[in-house]
Amino acid sequence: MRKRIWTQEKLDEAKKLLETLSASKAAVVMGVKSKNCILGALFREKIRNGYTPPANSPWAVTKKYRRDFEKIERYYDKHKRSW
């Protein structure tokens, strides 16, 4: 099992910093690599606490811009496999 880097105290501190600072400035204050470290940690905690993204969200929709998407979709439908 991996060592847990984000303790509850650090998450609470990040939440307090994000109330007043931007994510990138909060990352500098906390001494982490980037703003995405903080945002990802807070989102993972949110998911652990039972949050599920809404189904009609534009970011939760499957992207169908790939050229061979229909071919892949037919293959999975034909063979009854999941993504």
C-alpha positions as CSV (number, residue, x, y, z in Angstrom):
1,M,0.0,0.0,0.0
2,R,1.3,3.5,-0.9
3,K,2.0,6.0,1.7
4,R,-0.8,8.6,1.9
5,I,0.7,12.0,1.0
6,W,-2.5,14.1,1.5
7,T,-3.5,13.9,5.2
8,Q,-6.7,15.3,6.4
9,E,-4.8,18.3,7.9
10,K,-3.2,19.1,4.5
11,L,-6.6,18.8,2.8
12,D,-8.2,21.2,5.3
13,E,-5.3,23.7,4.8
14,A,-5.7,23.5,1.1
15,K,-9.4,24.2,1.3
16,K,-8.7,27.3,3.5
17,L,-6.1,28.5,1.1
18,L,-8.4,28.1,-1.9
19,E,-10.9,30.3,-0.3
20,T,-8.6,33.3,-0.6
21,L,-5.9,32.3,-3.2
22,S,-5.8,30.8,-6.7
23,A,-4.9,27.2,-7.0
24,S,-1.5,27.9,-8.4
25,K,-0.6,30.3,-5.6
26,A,-1.9,27.8,-3.0
27,A,0.4,25.2,-4.5
28,V,3.4,27.5,-4.0
29,V,2.4,28.2,-0.4
30,M,2.0,24.5,0.4
31,G,5.1,23.5,-1.5
32,V,3.6,21.0,-3.9
33,K,4.4,20.5,-7.6
34,S,1.4,22.2,-9.3
35,K,-2.1,23.4,-8.9
36,N,-3.3,20.1,-10.3
37,C,-1.9,18.3,-7.2
38,I,-4.2,20.3,-5.0
39,L,-7.2,20.2,-7.2
40,G,-6.9,16.4,-7.8
41,A,-6.5,15.6,-4.1
42,L,-9.6,17.6,-3.3
43,F,-11.6,16.0,-6.1
44,R,-10.5,12.5,-5.0
45,E,-11.6,13.3,-1.5
46,K,-15.0,14.6,-2.8
47,I,-15.4,11.3,-4.8
48,R,-14.6,9.2,-1.7
49,N,-17.3,11.1,0.3
50,G,-20.0,10.0,-2.2
51,Y,-20.0,12.7,-4.9
52,T,-20.9,11.5,-8.4
53,P,-20.7,13.8,-11.4
54,P,-24.0,14.5,-13.1
55,A,-24.7,12.4,-16.1
56,N,-25.7,15.3,-18.3
57,S,-22.5,17.1,-17.7
58,P,-20.6,18.0,-20.9
59,W,-17.4,16.7,-19.3
60,A,-18.9,13.3,-18.5
61,V,-20.0,12.5,-22.0
62,T,-18.1,10.0,-24.1
63,K,-16.1,11.8,-26.8
64,K,-17.0,10.6,-30.3
65,Y,-14.5,12.6,-32.2
66,R,-12.2,9.6,-33.0
67,R,-12.3,8.6,-36.7
68,D,-12.8,4.9,-36.0
69,F,-15.3,5.3,-33.1
70,E,-18.2,3.7,-34.9
71,K,-16.1,0.7,-35.9
72,I,-15.0,0.2,-32.3
73,E,-18.5,0.7,-30.9
74,R,-19.9,-1.9,-33.3
75,Y,-17.2,-4.4,-32.3
76,Y,-18.0,-4.0,-28.6
77,D,-21.7,-4.2,-29.3
78,K,-21.2,-7.4,-31.4
79,H,-19.0,-9.1,-28.8
80,K,-21.0,-7.9,-25.7
81,R,-17.9,-6.4,-24.1
82,S,-17.7,-3.4,-21.9
83,W,-15.4,-0.4,-22.5
